[in-house]
Amino acid sequence: MTSLERDVGALEARMQTVEQEIHAMREDVREIRDTLVTARGGWKTLTLVIGMSVSVGALVAKLTPMFLLAKP
């Protein structure tokens, strides 16, 4: 076996290792993406609930003095 063949064999082995690592990284990135997509929907729901709560709170704060100070 010549030096060139040995070098090519070593490079092929390293290339296989690199390909396996890239495949693992691709799977990790997919998991991160899926988590972010799921979290994005949760944040939208939370924002909607907070907005509705603030609106109801503002309405109560506005109407409470009218009902408490209203004289029949």
ZAVO-389602 format. One record per residue: residue number from 1; chain; x negated, y, z of N, C-alpha, C, O, CB in turn. Coordinates in pm, whole numbers, padded with zeros to 5 digits. Atoms other than C-alpha are relative to their C-alpha. Last residue first. Glycine has a CB too. Layout:
! residues N
<pos NUM, unit A, nx X, ny Y, nz Z, cax X, cay Y, caz Z, cx X, cy Y, cz Z, ox X, oy Y, oz Z, cbx X, cby Y, cbz Z>;
...
END
This chain:
! residues 72
<pos 72, unit A, nx -00130, ny 00029, nz 00060, cax 08007, cay 05769, caz 04193, cx 00098, cy 00113, cz 00010, ox 00211, oy 00102, oz -00037, cbx 00059, cby -00120, cbz 00061>;
<pos 71, unit A, nx -00105, ny -00024, nz -00102, cax 07661, cay 05905, caz 04256, cx 00136, cy -00023, cz -00065, ox 00166, oy 00034, oz -00170, cbx -00009, cby 00147, cbz 00059>;
<pos 70, unit A, nx -00130, ny -00033, nz 00059, cax 07380, cay 05759, caz 04050, cx 00103, cy 00013, cz 00110, ox 00114, oy -00072, oz 00198, cbx 00043, cby -00106, cbz -00103>;
<pos 69, unit A, nx -00033, ny -00141, nz -00025, cax 07049, cay 05775, caz 04235, cx 00134, cy 00040, cz -00057, ox 00178, oy 00153, oz -00038, cbx -00108, cby 00090, cbz -00057>;
<pos 68, unit A, nx 00013, ny -00029, nz -00143, cax 06997, cay 05400, caz 04270, cx 00043, cy 00143, cz 00033, ox 00096, oy 00169, oz 00141, cbx -00144, cby -00022, cbz 00045>;
<pos 67, unit A, nx -00102, ny 00073, nz -00077, cax 07135, cay 05313, caz 03926, cx -00007, cy 00034, cz 00149, ox 00097, oy 00038, oz 00216, cbx -00017, cby -00150, cbz -00020>;
<pos 66, unit A, nx -00133, ny -00042, nz 00046, cax 06940, cay 05579, caz 03737, cx 00110, cy -00066, cz 00083, ox 00208, oy -00002, oz 00119, cbx 00018, cby -00033, cbz -00148>;
<pos 65, unit A, nx -00036, ny -00128, nz -00060, cax 06626, cay 05522, caz 03946, cx 00140, cy 00047, cz -00043, ox 00210, oy 00112, oz 00035, cbx -00103, cby 00105, cbz -00039>;
<pos 64, unit A, nx -00019, ny 00007, nz -00145, cax 06630, cay 05151, caz 03855, cx 00033, cy 00137, cz 00061, ox 00129, oy 00145, oz 00138, cbx -00126, cby -00056, cbz 00066>;
<pos 63, unit A, nx -00140, ny 00006, nz -00037, cax 06682, cay 05201, caz 03480, cx 00024, cy 00001, cz 00151, ox 00132, oy 00041, oz 00194, cbx 00063, cby -00121, cbz -00060>;
<pos 62, unit A, nx -00074, ny -00113, nz 00055, cax 06333, cay 05321, caz 03382, cx 00145, cy 00003, cz 00052, ox 00198, oy 00110, oz 00082, cbx -00001, cby -00006, cbz -00153>;
<pos 61, unit A, nx 00051, ny -00122, nz -00063, cax 06138, cay 05086, caz 03608, cx 00077, cy 00123, cz -00048, ox 00095, oy 00219, oz 00028, cbx -00150, cby 00017, cbz -00030>;
<pos 60, unit A, nx -00046, ny 00000, nz -00140, cax 06356, cay 04795, caz 03499, cx -00045, cy 00128, cz 00070, ox 00032, oy 00188, oz 00145, cbx -00055, cby -00124, cbz 00076>;
<pos 59, unit A, nx -00144, ny -00021, nz 00000, cax 06300, cay 04879, caz 03133, cx 00056, cy 00006, cz 00142, ox 00138, oy 00092, oz 00173, cbx 00070, cby -00110, cbz -00080>;
<pos 58, unit A, nx -00022, ny -00141, nz 00032, cax 05926, cay 04915, caz 03184, cx 00148, cy 00034, cz 00001, ox 00188, oy 00140, oz 00047, cbx -00062, cby 00035, cbz -00135>;
<pos 57, unit A, nx 00042, ny -00081, nz -00114, cax 05910, cay 04579, caz 03358, cx 00024, cy 00148, cz -00023, ox 00068, oy 00219, oz 00068, cbx -00146, cby -00024, cbz 00031>;
<pos 56, unit A, nx -00104, ny 00016, nz -00102, cax 06112, cay 04414, caz 03081, cx -00034, cy 00083, cz 00123, ox 00054, oy 00147, oz 00182, cbx 00016, cby -00149, cbz 00039>;
<pos 55, unit A, nx -00122, ny -00067, nz 00047, cax 05877, cay 04556, caz 02820, cx 00112, cy -00009, cz 00102, ox 00180, oy 00091, oz 00128, cbx 00046, cby -00062, cbz -00132>;
<pos 54, unit A, nx 00023, ny -00144, nz -00012, cax 05566, cay 04457, caz 03016, cx 00125, cy 00076, cz -00044, ox 00162, oy 00175, oz 00019, cbx -00122, cby 00045, cbz -00084>;
<pos 53, unit A, nx -00003, ny -00033, nz -00142, cax 05697, cay 04104, caz 03055, cx -00017, cy 00149, cz 00023, ox 00051, oy 00209, oz 00107, cbx -00110, cby -00077, cbz 00074>;
<pos 52, unit A, nx -00139, ny 00002, nz -00043, cax 05775, cay 04080, caz 02682, cx 00011, cy 00037, cz 00148, ox 00104, oy 00108, oz 00186, cbx 00061, cby -00139, cbz -00025>;
<pos 51, unit A, nx -00072, ny -00113, nz 00061, cax 05426, cay 04193, caz 02592, cx 00145, cy 00005, cz 00043, ox 00198, oy 00112, oz 00071, cbx -00009, cby -00009, cbz -00150>;
<pos 50, unit A, nx 00043, ny -00122, nz -00069, cax 05267, cay 03950, caz 02839, cx 00075, cy 00121, cz -00055, ox 00120, oy 00206, oz 00022, cbx -00152, cby 00020, cbz -00013>;
<pos 49, unit A, nx -00059, ny 00002, nz -00135, cax 05470, cay 03660, caz 02701, cx -00036, cy 00126, cz 00077, ox 00049, oy 00184, oz 00144, cbx -00048, cby -00125, cbz 00078>;
<pos 48, unit A, nx -00144, ny -00021, nz 00014, cax 05379, cay 03749, caz 02341, cx 00068, cy 00005, cz 00137, ox 00152, oy 00092, oz 00161, cbx 00062, cby -00111, cbz -00085>;
<pos 47, unit A, nx -00019, ny -00140, nz 00035, cax 05010, cay 03783, caz 02427, cx 00149, cy 00033, cz -00013, ox 00192, oy 00139, oz 00032, cbx -00073, cby 00034, cbz -00130>;
<pos 46, unit A, nx 00026, ny -00077, nz -00121, cax 05013, cay 03443, caz 02600, cx 00022, cy 00149, cz -00025, ox 00078, oy 00218, oz 00060, cbx -00142, cby -00025, cbz 00050>;
<pos 45, unit A, nx -00114, ny 00022, nz -00090, cax 05175, cay 03285, caz 02295, cx -00016, cy 00083, cz 00127, ox 00078, oy 00147, oz 00173, cbx 00013, cby -00150, cbz 00035>;
<pos 44, unit A, nx -00114, ny -00071, nz 00059, cax 04918, cay 03439, caz 02064, cx 00122, cy -00014, cz 00090, ox 00195, oy 00083, oz 00111, cbx 00031, cby -00055, cbz -00142>;
<pos 43, unit A, nx 00018, ny -00143, nz -00026, cax 04636, cay 03329, caz 02294, cx 00117, cy 00080, cz -00058, ox 00160, oy 00179, oz 00002, cbx -00132, cby 00050, cbz -00060>;
<pos 42, unit A, nx -00028, ny -00026, nz -00141, cax 04764, cay 02973, caz 02292, cx -00012, cy 00147, cz 00033, ox 00068, oy 00201, oz 00110, cbx -00095, cby -00081, cbz 00088>;
<pos 41, unit A, nx -00144, ny 00006, nz -00018, cax 04775, cay 02965, caz 01913, cx 00040, cy 00029, cz 00143, ox 00141, oy 00095, oz 00167, cbx 00053, cby -00135, cbz -00041>;
<pos 40, unit A, nx -00055, ny -00118, nz 00066, cax 04412, cay 03081, caz 01894, cx 00152, cy 00003, cz 00016, ox 00208, oy 00110, oz 00041, cbx -00038, cby 00001, cbz -00149>;
<pos 39, unit A, nx 00003, ny -00112, nz -00094, cax 04311, cay 02821, caz 02150, cx 00062, cy 00124, cz -00061, ox 00124, oy 00204, oz 00009, cbx -00143, cby 00030, cbz 00044>;
<pos 38, unit A, nx -00097, ny 00026, nz -00106, cax 04420, cay 02538, caz 01921, cx 00007, cy 00117, cz 00097, ox 00116, oy 00158, oz 00137, cbx -00036, cby -00128, cbz 00075>;
<pos 37, unit A, nx -00132, ny -00011, nz 00064, cax 04233, cay 02684, caz 01624, cx 00109, cy -00022, cz 00104, ox 00209, oy 00049, oz 00104, cbx 00014, cby -00103, cbz -00116>;
<pos 36, unit A, nx -00031, ny -00142, nz 00022, cax 03929, cay 02742, caz 01844, cx 00136, cy 00019, cz -00064, ox 00208, oy 00112, oz -00029, cbx -00107, cby 00064, cbz -00086>;
<pos 35, unit A, nx -00026, ny -00061, nz -00131, cax 03931, cay 02383, caz 01968, cx 00037, cy 00147, cz -00016, ox 00129, oy 00195, oz 00051, cbx -00123, cby -00014, cbz 00091>;
<pos 34, unit A, nx -00132, ny 00046, nz -00043, cax 03963, cay 02249, caz 01612, cx 00038, cy 00061, cz 00135, ox 00153, oy 00098, oz 00156, cbx 00003, cby -00153, cbz 00010>;
<pos 33, unit A, nx -00102, ny -00066, nz 00081, cax 03670, cay 02464, caz 01502, cx 00141, cy -00039, cz 00043, ox 00229, oy 00046, oz 00056, cbx -00021, cby -00033, cbz -00147>;
<pos 32, unit A, nx -00004, ny -00139, nz -00046, cax 03454, cay 02342, caz 01791, cx 00108, cy 00076, cz -00076, ox 00185, oy 00152, oz -00017, cbx -00137, cby 00068, cbz -00019>;
<pos 31, unit A, nx -00064, ny 00000, nz -00131, cax 03539, cay 01980, caz 01707, cx 00014, cy 00142, cz 00055, ox 00117, oy 00178, oz 00112, cbx -00079, cby -00087, cbz 00099>;
<pos 30, unit A, nx -00143, ny 00027, nz 00020, cax 03459, cay 02040, caz 01340, cx 00075, cy 00001, cz 00133, ox 00185, oy 00055, oz 00142, cbx 00020, cby -00136, cbz -00070>;
<pos 29, unit A, nx -00058, ny -00125, nz 00051, cax 03126, cay 02200, caz 01435, cx 00150, cy -00018, cz -00024, ox 00229, oy 00073, oz 00003, cbx -00071, cby 00045, cbz -00131>;
<pos 28, unit A, nx -00009, ny -00094, nz -00112, cax 03038, cay 01897, caz 01646, cx 00066, cy 00130, cz -00043, ox 00148, oy 00186, oz 00029, cbx -00139, cby 00028, cbz 00059>;
<pos 27, unit A, nx -00109, ny 00045, nz -00087, cax 03120, cay 01660, caz 01358, cx 00019, cy 00095, cz 00118, ox 00132, oy 00125, oz 00156, cbx -00029, cby -00143, cbz 00051>;
<pos 26, unit A, nx -00123, ny -00027, nz 00073, cax 02899, cay 01863, caz 01122, cx 00121, cy -00043, cz 00084, ox 00222, oy 00028, oz 00088, cbx -00001, cby -00073, cbz -00135>;
<pos 25, unit A, nx -00028, ny -00143, nz -00016, cax 02619, cay 01858, caz 01380, cx 00130, cy 00037, cz -00069, ox 00206, oy 00119, oz -00018, cbx -00116, cby 00084, cbz -00055>;
<pos 24, unit A, nx -00044, ny -00021, nz -00139, cax 02636, cay 01477, caz 01395, cx 00035, cy 00147, cz 00024, ox 00133, oy 00177, oz 00092, cbx -00110, cby -00045, cbz 00098>;
<pos 23, unit A, nx -00133, ny 00059, nz -00011, cax 02620, cay 01456, caz 01013, cx 00055, cy 00020, cz 00142, ox 00172, oy 00054, oz 00158, cbx -00004, cby -00152, cbz -00034>;
<pos 22, unit A, nx -00092, ny -00093, nz 00067, cax 02327, cay 01697, caz 01010, cx 00143, cy -00053, cz 00009, ox 00236, oy 00025, oz 00030, cbx -00041, cby 00021, cbz -00148>;
<pos 21, unit A, nx -00017, ny -00116, nz -00088, cax 02146, cay 01482, caz 01268, cx 00097, cy 00101, cz -00061, ox 00179, oy 00160, oz 00010, cbx -00136, cby 00066, cbz 00028>;
<pos 20, unit A, nx -00081, ny 00042, nz -00114, cax 02205, cay 01168, caz 01062, cx 00026, cy 00117, cz 00095, ox 00137, oy 00132, oz 00146, cbx -00070, cby -00116, cbz 00075>;
<pos 19, unit A, nx -00137, ny 00018, nz 00048, cax 02077, cay 01341, caz 00747, cx 00093, cy -00042, cz 00114, ox 00206, oy 00005, oz 00122, cbx 00004, cby -00103, cbz -00113>;
<pos 18, unit A, nx -00055, ny -00134, nz 00020, cax 01765, cay 01460, caz 00932, cx 00145, cy -00010, cz -00047, ox 00230, oy 00067, oz 00000, cbx -00084, cby 00080, cbz -00102>;
<pos 17, unit A, nx -00022, ny -00056, nz -00134, cax 01694, cay 01107, caz 01054, cx 00065, cy 00137, cz -00011, ox 00158, oy 00169, oz 00063, cbx -00132, cby 00009, cbz 00079>;
<pos 16, unit A, nx -00115, ny 00070, nz -00055, cax 01738, cay 00970, caz 00702, cx 00035, cy 00054, cz 00138, ox 00152, oy 00070, oz 00171, cbx -00027, cby -00151, cbz 00007>;
<pos 15, unit A, nx -00117, ny -00054, nz 00069, cax 01501, cay 01237, caz 00572, cx 00127, cy -00067, cz 00051, ox 00229, oy -00001, oz 00068, cbx -00013, cby -00019, cbz -00151>;
<pos 14, unit A, nx -00032, ny -00129, nz -00061, cax 01241, cay 01143, caz 00834, cx 00125, cy 00060, cz -00062, ox 00205, oy 00124, oz 00007, cbx -00117, cby 00098, cbz -00015>;
<pos 13, unit A, nx -00049, ny 00026, nz -00136, cax 01255, cay 00782, caz 00719, cx 00038, cy 00130, cz 00069, ox 00142, oy 00138, oz 00135, cbx -00107, cby -00075, cbz 00083>;
<pos 12, unit A, nx -00135, ny 00055, nz 00013, cax 01226, cay 00887, caz 00355, cx 00060, cy -00027, cz 00137, ox 00178, oy -00002, oz 00160, cbx -00002, cby -00130, cbz -00084>;
<pos 11, unit A, nx -00092, ny -00110, nz 00032, cax 00930, cay 01110, caz 00442, cx 00144, cy -00049, cz -00016, ox 00237, oy 00020, oz 00023, cbx -00046, cby 00070, cbz -00129>;
<pos 10, unit A, nx -00016, ny -00081, nz -00122, cax 00752, cay 00823, caz 00615, cx 00098, cy 00115, cz -00024, ox 00181, oy 00146, oz 00061, cbx -00136, cby 00054, cbz 00047>;
<pos 9, unit A, nx -00079, ny 00078, nz -00095, cax 00811, cay 00596, caz 00316, cx 00026, cy 00078, cz 00128, ox 00137, oy 00074, oz 00182, cbx -00070, cby -00131, cbz 00033>;
<pos 8, unit A, nx -00137, ny -00003, nz 00051, cax 00684, cay 00863, caz 00076, cx 00091, cy -00077, cz 00095, ox 00202, oy -00032, oz 00123, cbx 00007, cby -00060, cbz -00143>;
<pos 7, unit A, nx -00054, ny -00134, nz -00024, cax 00371, cay 00909, caz 00289, cx 00146, cy 00010, cz -00046, ox 00229, oy 00070, oz 00022, cbx -00085, cby 00106, cbz -00073>;
<pos 6, unit A, nx -00021, ny -00012, nz -00144, cax 00307, cay 00535, caz 00295, cx 00061, cy 00136, cz 00034, ox 00151, oy 00145, oz 00117, cbx -00133, cby -00020, cbz 00075>;
<pos 5, unit A, nx -00118, ny 00080, nz -00032, cax 00356, cay 00514, caz -00081, cx 00034, cy 00008, cz 00149, ox 00151, oy 00015, oz 00186, cbx -00023, cby -00147, cbz -00041>;
<pos 4, unit A, nx -00117, ny -00068, nz 00055, cax 00111, cay 00800, caz -00132, cx 00128, cy -00075, cz 00033, ox 00228, oy -00014, oz 00071, cbx -00014, cby 00016, cbz -00153>;
<pos 3, unit A, nx -00031, ny -00112, nz -00089, cax -00148, cay 00648, caz 00100, cx 00125, cy 00073, cz -00046, ox 00205, oy 00118, oz 00036, cbx -00118, cby 00097, cbz 00007>;
<pos 2, unit A, nx 00083, ny -00118, nz 00011, cax -00145, cay 00331, caz -00099, cx 00047, cy 00107, cz 00096, ox 00154, oy 00098, oz 00155, cbx 00000, cby 00054, cbz -00143>;
<pos 1, unit A, nx -00085, ny -00118, nz 00000, cax 00000, cay 00000, caz 00000, cx -00090, cy 00124, cz 00000, ox -00182, oy 00135, oz 00080, cbx 00097, cby 00000, cbz 00123>;
END
